[in-house]
Amino acid sequence: MVATMTSVLGIFGGTFDPIHCAHLELAREVRAALDLAAIRFIPAGDPPHRAAPVASAMHRLAMVELAVADRPGFEVDSREIERRGRSYTVATLAELRVEAPDRPLGMLVGADAFLGLSGWYRWTEIFDLAHVIVVGRPGFALEGALSPPLAHQWTRRFRDDPTALSQEPAGSIVMQPITPHAIAASAIRAQLGRGAEGVNAVRGLLPAAVLAYIDRNQLYRSRPDAP
């Protein structure tokens, strides 16, 4: 049976350190453009491809839960935080595939991160488990910047028609341009390191409930210069 577009589940992983409005707008735009059933946010417990997060895993999970609480179509999955060891994307997708063998899964990944995909653990297996939705600014071109192994996968798997996501459970690459937003978690953390003045400076860049949680728990105060 061929799946409908609205059965496709978007998978959005990241440190979310902290989650902010650009994350939420990205998810909203991608879900609307591709008619995804939902976007599932999966905070990384111990990310293998970047520096350790500043906030603890449980604080980051709590912030994501607060951020999506009143947004229909957004879900939170805590499995990477609950699972011991490094938060390998391929392991998470394998678990999701066992839970829903035939459901199309679409992994959201920023264009810059996609360029480094061939350095991820067991990266070619990701295509056996999910589609890859490459999210970038309008007009962003990847072809000339891809490493040879990634270029090979791109040639095999890229689809111009996003309805390809619904035709199989996994295996395609699609591009989805989104509106650029100049919000960075590192800049937010740096502002929050200034105390009450910094809290006021980032107001509006994060959901109000998330900012209140950060202020209440005094997060990001001790390491304002963290990357």
Secondary structure as UniProt FT lines:
FT   HELIX           5..7
FT   STRAND          9..14
FT   TURN            17..18
FT   HELIX           21..34
FT   STRAND          38..43
FT   HELIX           57..68
FT   TURN            69..70
FT   TURN            72..73
FT   STRAND          74..76
FT   HELIX           79..82
FT   HELIX           89..99
FT   TURN            101..102
FT   STRAND          105..110
FT   HELIX           111..115
FT   HELIX           117..119
FT   TURN            121..122
FT   HELIX           123..125
FT   HELIX           126..129
FT   STRAND          131..136
FT   TURN            138..139
FT   HELIX           143..145
FT   HELIX           148..157
FT   HELIX           162..166
FT   STRAND          173..177
FT   HELIX           185..192
FT   TURN            193..195
FT   HELIX           196..201
FT   TURN            204..205
FT   HELIX           208..216
FT   TURN            217..220
FT   TURN            224..225
//
